[in-house]
Amino acid sequence: MSLMTKVLAITLFCYSSFCLSADGTAQQKLSLQDCIRIALEKHQSLNVSAANIAMAEAMYQQAMSAYWPQIAAQVNASRADQDRTFTMEGSFSLPPQMTNALSGGDPIIGAGLAQPIPINMDIKILDRDLVQSSLNLTYPIFTGLKREALVAQAEKGIQIAEQGQRKTTLDIIRDVKKYYYGAQFAIQMESLADDTLERFKALEDLTERLYQHGSLKVKKTDYLRTKTTTAVTRTMLSEAKYAREMAHEALGNAMGQEWSDSYVLVEADEATPISEGLQQLVETAQSFNPDIQQLKLAVEISEDQITEARSGYYPMIGFQAAVHDIQTPFKGGLTNAANRDGWTIGVGMQWNLFDGFQTTGKVNQAKAQQRKLESQQVLLDQAIALQVKQQFLSIRSANNQTKDSKEAVGFASENRKLHVRAYQDELVETKDVIESQIVETFAQSTHFRARYALEMGLLSLEYLIGQNVQPQ
């Protein structure tokens, strides 16, 4: 009985490892590819990734705007409390030539004209009502490579968002495969529990007949032992059914299905071990893993950020042009006919000759950020390589266990059949028959666990390297 207890404990642990939530109505037959297709059609996280790409593309458009001229129209209408005037105060003197000409040679008049002439008057320059309109054009000619650096960062931002979408897709596929294989495992364990229960029922009936016909070897304790074993197996079957329902609900949730949807799964083919070597798998992961690719792009962006920071050392040169028009009832002052409309065109430059070492600080910060990202990239490469190796070894071990356990199932099945025939002839004891039944169940459950472990290892490896490792 101790062996049976261990088997039951192990089997129940296997059931509980993937129980999550379940129910449904409309029956569908779904293969693994069907489940993945449905998930990719319905999962909301893909909409989030698509929005991230759209935002990155919008930021790229913003960066590209620096290559286009900026044209702005401006209209201002104003009314002041009073007219704008210019006050002249002081005095002025006439030139000697004008004094002599005006005096006509009279010294008295000339002396009077030579005196300073006082001025005290207000001159209207702008009317209180004024409408000003203008059309301005600016275009950056040289930005110290800042414009190019911003565009390059925006381009890589789109690529990072696309890698994020790839990662989301891989997450969805991994979850679907995990719950799909979990559901398959639950189905297998339920079928195993059902088969085991039928065998124990048959053994119980056989024991009862032998006991009632006065067998010398089969006692009441043997009869009770078989009934107890059957009852325990029946509870195992109930637990297995619950685990299968919960595993199906978990799969439906991963696919984005409604809680009321119901479906059945097509039996999956046995997983095949990978043929690639460890070195090839590590290289593939470094080329396709989305986390690695995103970090590589971040390192490239840091180089563009250094270029952007260095642009502070260079002058900013731009082209400017404008046309203007002024509407006002007043025809003089600053709004005379010559000033009422016109245009300007020119080239401007701004060069920060000294900014208190602000640009130097920005460059040093960008360089430090680049060193940080480069170190993180090395750590991530090593971590991914280690995880790939771990999964590679796990797959190899699970594959060996699958082969060995399959062989063990054959031996255990033959052993159980021999014990049952011998028991009918009262050549073996009841506990030996029960033990042979349990050993077969244990061998089959071990085989199913090994297959499940192989499938989990393969899907984990696929997720790490960022692409499928099994033939479709």
C-alpha positions in Angstrom: 0.0 0.0 0.0 2.9 2.4 0.6 3.7 2.3 -3.1 0.1 3.0 -4.1 0.1 6.0 -1.7 3.2 7.5 -3.4 1.7 7.0 -6.8 -1.6 8.7 -5.8 0.3 11.6 -4.3 2.5 12.1 -7.4 -0.5 11.9 -9.7 -2.6 14.4 -7.7 0.4 16.8 -7.7 0.5 16.5 -11.5 -3.2 17.4 -11.8 -2.9 20.4 -9.6 0.1 21.8 -11.5 -2.0 23.3 -14.3 -5.5 23.8 -12.8 -6.8 27.4 -13.4 -10.6 27.8 -14.4 -13.3 26.3 -16.8 -16.8 25.9 -18.5 -18.3 26.2 -21.9 -21.2 25.4 -24.3 -20.7 25.3 -28.1 -18.5 22.4 -29.0 -15.5 23.0 -31.4 -12.7 20.8 -32.3 -9.5 22.7 -32.0 -5.9 21.8 -32.9 -2.9 23.7 -31.5 -2.7 25.9 -34.6 -6.4 26.7 -34.3 -5.9 27.8 -30.7 -2.9 30.0 -31.6 -4.9 31.5 -34.5 -7.8 32.3 -32.3 -5.6 33.9 -29.7 -3.8 36.1 -32.2 -7.1 37.3 -33.5 -8.7 38.0 -30.2 -6.0 38.9 -27.6 -6.2 42.5 -26.6 -2.5 42.8 -25.8 -1.8 42.8 -29.6 -3.9 46.0 -29.8 -1.7 47.6 -27.2 1.4 46.6 -29.2 -0.2 48.0 -32.4 -0.9 51.3 -30.6 2.8 51.4 -29.5 3.9 51.1 -33.1 1.5 53.8 -34.2 2.8 56.1 -31.5 6.4 55.4 -32.6 5.6 56.1 -36.2 3.9 59.4 -35.1 7.1 60.4 -33.2 9.1 59.6 -36.4 6.8 62.0 -38.4 7.4 64.6 -35.7 11.2 64.2 -36.1 11.0 64.3 -39.9 9.2 67.7 -39.7 12.6 69.3 -39.1 13.4 68.7 -42.8 10.4 70.8 -43.8 10.0 74.6 -43.6 7.7 75.9 -40.9 5.1 78.3 -42.3 2.9 80.2 -39.8 0.1 82.7 -40.4 -0.5 85.3 -37.7 -3.3 87.9 -37.4 -3.6 90.4 -34.5 -6.4 92.9 -34.1 -6.1 95.4 -31.3 -7.7 98.6 -29.9 -5.7 100.8 -27.6 -7.1 103.2 -25.0 -5.6 106.1 -27.1 -3.5 106.8 -30.1 0.2 106.0 -29.8 2.3 109.2 -30.0 5.9 110.2 -30.0 6.7 113.2 -27.8 9.5 115.6 -28.9 11.1 117.7 -26.2 14.2 119.8 -26.3 15.7 122.3 -28.8 17.7 122.5 -32.0 19.9 125.0 -33.7 20.0 126.0 -37.3 23.2 125.5 -39.2 25.2 128.7 -39.8 24.7 128.6 -43.5 20.9 128.6 -43.0 21.1 131.3 -40.4 23.0 133.6 -42.8 20.6 132.9 -45.7 17.5 133.6 -43.5 18.9 136.8 -41.9 19.8 138.3 -45.3 23.0 139.7 -43.8 21.3 141.4 -40.9 23.4 140.7 -37.8 20.5 141.2 -35.4 18.3 138.8 -37.2 21.2 136.4 -37.6 21.9 136.5 -33.9 18.3 135.7 -33.1 18.2 132.8 -35.6 21.5 131.4 -34.1 19.7 130.9 -30.7 18.4 127.4 -29.9 14.9 126.8 -31.0 12.7 124.9 -28.4 10.7 121.9 -29.5 7.7 120.6 -27.5 5.1 118.6 -29.5 3.3 115.2 -29.7 3.5 113.3 -33.0 1.0 110.5 -33.8 2.7 107.4 -35.0 0.0 104.7 -34.6 -3.7 104.7 -34.5 -5.5 103.2 -31.6 -7.2 100.6 -33.9 -4.7 98.3 -35.6 -4.9 95.0 -37.6 -1.6 93.3 -38.3 -1.3 90.1 -40.4 1.9 88.2 -41.4 3.1 85.0 -43.0 6.3 83.7 -41.6 8.6 81.0 -43.0 11.6 79.4 -41.1 13.8 76.6 -42.3 16.8 75.2 -40.4 19.8 75.0 -42.6 22.3 73.5 -40.2 21.6 72.1 -36.7 24.9 70.5 -35.8 23.5 67.1 -36.7 20.8 67.4 -34.1 18.1 67.0 -36.6 19.6 63.8 -38.1 20.2 62.3 -34.6 16.5 62.9 -33.6 15.3 61.2 -36.9 17.6 58.2 -36.3 16.3 57.8 -32.8 12.7 57.9 -34.0 13.5 55.3 -36.7 14.9 52.9 -34.1 12.0 53.7 -31.8 9.7 52.2 -34.5 11.9 49.1 -34.7 11.8 48.7 -30.9 8.0 48.9 -31.0 8.0 46.3 -33.7 10.2 44.0 -31.6 7.8 44.7 -28.7 4.9 43.5 -30.9 7.0 40.3 -31.7 7.5 39.7 -28.0 3.8 40.1 -27.4 3.0 37.6 -30.1 5.6 35.2 -28.6 4.0 35.7 -25.2 0.6 34.8 -26.5 1.9 31.7 -28.4 3.8 30.6 -25.4 0.8 30.9 -23.1 -1.5 29.1 -25.6 1.0 26.3 -26.0 1.5 26.0 -22.3 -2.2 25.7 -21.5 -2.8 23.5 -24.6 -0.2 21.0 -23.5 -1.5 21.3 -19.9 -5.0 20.5 -21.2 -3.6 17.5 -23.2 -1.8 16.3 -20.1 -5.0 16.6 -18.1 -6.9 14.7 -20.7 -4.3 11.9 -20.6 -4.3 11.8 -16.8 -8.1 11.6 -16.8 -8.1 8.8 -19.3 -5.4 7.1 -17.3 -7.5 7.4 -14.1 -10.6 6.1 -15.9 -8.7 3.1 -17.2 -7.2 2.4 -13.8 -10.6 2.6 -12.2 -12.0 0.1 -14.7 -9.1 -2.3 -14.0 -9.6 -2.0 -10.3 -13.3 -2.6 -10.7 -12.6 -5.8 -12.6 -10.1 -6.8 -9.9 -12.7 -6.0 -7.2 -15.3 -8.2 -9.0 -12.7 -11.0 -9.4 -11.7 -10.8 -5.8 -15.3 -10.9 -4.7 -16.0 -14.0 -6.7 -12.9 -15.8 -5.4 -13.8 -14.8 -1.8 -17.4 -15.9 -2.0 -16.5 -19.2 -3.6 -14.3 -20.0 -0.6 -10.9 -19.4 -1.9 -8.1 -20.4 0.5 -5.9 -17.5 -0.5 -8.4 -14.7 -0.8 -9.6 -13.4 2.6 -12.0 -10.7 3.6 -9.1 -8.3 4.1 -8.1 -8.8 0.5 -11.7 -8.1 -0.6 -11.7 -4.9 1.5 -8.3 -3.9 0.2 -9.6 -4.0 -3.4 -12.8 -2.1 -2.6 -10.7 0.6 -0.8 -8.3 0.9 -3.8 -11.3 1.2 -6.1 -12.8 4.0 -4.0 -9.5 5.9 -3.8 -9.1 5.6 -7.6 -12.7 6.9 -8.1 -11.7 10.1 -6.1 -8.6 10.3 -8.4 -10.9 10.3 -11.4 -13.1 13.0 -10.0 -10.0 15.1 -9.4 -8.7 14.4 -12.9 -12.0 15.5 -14.4 -11.9 18.7 -12.5 -8.3 19.3 -13.5 -9.2 18.7 -17.2 -12.1 21.2 -17.0 -9.9 23.8 -15.3 -7.1 23.3 -17.8 -9.6 23.8 -20.7 -10.8 27.0 -19.1 -7.2 28.3 -18.7 -6.6 27.6 -22.4 -9.9 29.4 -23.4 -8.9 32.4 -21.3 -5.4 32.5 -23.0 -7.2 32.4 -26.4 -9.5 35.2 -25.4 -12.6 33.0 -25.6 -15.9 33.8 -23.8 -16.5 32.0 -20.6 -19.5 30.3 -22.1 -17.6 28.9 -25.1 -17.0 25.2 -25.2 -14.6 23.1 -27.3 -12.7 19.9 -27.5 -9.1 19.5 -28.4 -7.6 17.4 -31.2 -5.1 15.0 -29.8 -1.6 16.5 -30.2 1.2 14.7 -32.0 4.2 13.7 -29.9 6.8 16.3 -29.6 10.0 15.7 -31.5 13.4 16.6 -30.0 15.4 19.3 -31.6 18.2 18.6 -34.1 20.2 21.8 -33.7 23.3 21.9 -31.4 23.6 24.1 -28.4 26.0 26.6 -30.1 23.5 27.1 -33.0 20.6 27.6 -30.6 22.6 30.3 -28.6 23.5 32.1 -31.9 19.9 31.9 -33.0 18.7 33.4 -29.7 21.1 36.3 -30.0 19.8 37.0 -33.5 16.1 36.6 -32.9 15.3 37.1 -29.2 13.2 40.3 -29.0 14.6 41.4 -25.7 18.2 41.2 -27.1 17.1 43.0 -30.2 15.4 45.8 -28.3 18.5 46.3 -26.2 20.8 46.4 -29.3 18.5 49.1 -30.7 18.7 51.0 -27.4 22.5 50.9 -27.6 22.3 52.3 -31.1 19.9 55.0 -29.9 22.4 56.0 -27.2 25.0 56.7 -30.0 22.4 59.0 -31.6 21.8 60.7 -28.3 25.6 61.4 -28.0 25.4 63.1 -31.5 22.4 65.0 -30.4 24.2 66.3 -27.2 27.3 67.2 -29.2 25.1 69.5 -31.5 25.4 72.0 -28.7 29.0 72.7 -29.7 27.9 73.9 -33.2 26.0 77.0 -34.4 22.4 76.8 -35.4 21.8 78.4 -38.8 18.4 79.0 -40.3 16.6 80.8 -43.1 13.8 83.2 -42.4 11.3 85.0 -44.6 8.1 86.9 -43.9 5.4 89.1 -45.5 3.3 91.5 -43.5 0.3 93.8 -43.9 -1.1 96.5 -41.6 -4.7 97.7 -41.7 -5.5 101.0 -39.9 -7.4 104.1 -40.6 -4.4 106.2 -39.9 -2.3 106.8 -43.0 0.8 108.4 -41.4 3.4 107.8 -38.7 4.7 104.2 -38.8 1.8 103.1 -40.8 2.5 105.2 -43.9 2.2 103.8 -47.4 5.7 102.5 -47.4 5.4 100.6 -44.1 1.8 99.2 -44.4 2.9 96.1 -46.3 6.2 94.5 -47.3 8.5 91.5 -46.9 11.7 90.5 -45.2 14.2 87.7 -46.0 17.4 86.7 -44.2 19.7 84.1 -42.6 20.2 83.9 -38.9 22.7 82.1 -36.7 22.8 81.3 -33.0 26.0 79.9 -31.4 26.3 79.3 -27.7 29.9 80.2 -27.2 29.8 79.4 -23.5 26.9 77.7 -21.7 28.5 76.9 -18.4 29.6 73.4 -19.5 26.0 72.3 -20.0 26.7 70.7 -23.4 29.7 68.9 -22.0 27.5 67.5 -19.2 24.9 66.3 -21.7 27.6 64.6 -23.8 29.1 62.9 -20.7 25.6 61.8 -19.6 24.8 60.3 -23.0 28.2 58.4 -23.0 27.6 57.1 -19.5 24.1 55.9 -20.6 25.7 54.1 -23.6 28.2 52.3 -21.4 25.4 51.2 -19.1 23.4 49.8 -22.0 26.4 48.0 -23.4 27.0 46.4 -20.1 23.4 45.4 -19.8 23.6 43.9 -23.3 26.5 41.7 -22.3 24.6 40.6 -19.2 21.5 39.8 -21.2 23.4 37.9 -23.8 25.0 35.7 -21.1 21.7 35.3 -19.3 19.8 34.2 -22.4 22.7 31.8 -23.4 22.5 30.3 -19.9 18.7 29.8 -20.1 19.0 28.3 -23.6 21.6 25.9 -22.3 19.4 25.0 -19.3 16.4 24.3 -21.6 18.6 22.4 -24.0 19.7 20.1 -21.2 16.1 19.8 -19.9 14.9 18.8 -23.3 17.6 16.2 -23.7 16.8 14.8 -20.2 13.0 14.8 -20.9 13.5 13.1 -24.2 15.5 10.3 -22.6 12.9 10.0 -19.8 10.2 9.7 -22.5 11.9 6.9 -24.2 12.7 5.0 -21.0 9.2 5.5 -19.5 7.6 4.3 -22.7 9.6 1.1 -22.4 8.7 0.9 -18.7 5.0 1.1 -19.6 5.3 -1.9 -21.8 7.0 -4.0 -19.1 4.5 -2.8 -16.5 1.5 -3.7 -18.7 2.9 -7.2 -19.3 3.6 -7.6 -15.6 0.0 -6.6 -14.7 -1.5 -9.0 -17.2 0.6 -11.9 -15.9 -0.4 -11.1 -12.3 -4.1 -11.0 -13.2 -3.9 -14.4 -14.9 -2.0 -15.8 -12.0 -4.5 -14.3 -9.6 -7.3 -16.1 -11.4 -5.5 -19.3 -10.7 -4.8 -18.2 -7.1 -1.0 -18.3 -7.7 -0.3 -14.8 -6.4 -1.7 -12.8 -3.5 -4.2 -9.9 -3.9 -1.7 -7.3 -2.8 0.7 -8.4 -5.6 -2.0 -7.8 -8.2 -2.9 -4.4 -6.7 0.7 -3.5 -6.7 1.1 -4.5 -10.4 -1.9 -2.4 -11.3 -0.4 0.6 -9.4 3.0 0.1 -11.0 1.5 0.2 -14.5 -0.5 3.4 -13.6 2.7 4.9 -12.2 4.7 4.0 -15.3 2.0 5.5 -17.6 1.8 8.7 -15.5 5.6 9.0 -15.5 5.5 8.6 -19.3 2.9 11.4 -19.6 4.9 13.6 -17.3 8.0 13.1 -19.3 6.2 14.0 -22.6 4.7 17.1 -20.9 8.1 18.1 -19.6 9.5 17.7 -23.1 6.8 19.9 -24.6 7.3 22.5 -21.9 11.0 22.5 -22.5 10.5 22.9 -26.3 8.1 25.8 -25.9 10.4 27.6 -23.4 13.3 27.2 -25.8 11.1 28.6 -28.7 10.3 31.6 -26.5 13.9 32.2 -25.7 15.3 32.1 -29.2 12.3 33.9 -30.7 11.2 31.4 -33.3 9.9 27.9 -33.8 12.3 25.0 -33.2 10.0 22.1 -34.3 8.9 21.3 -37.9 5.3 22.5 -38.6 
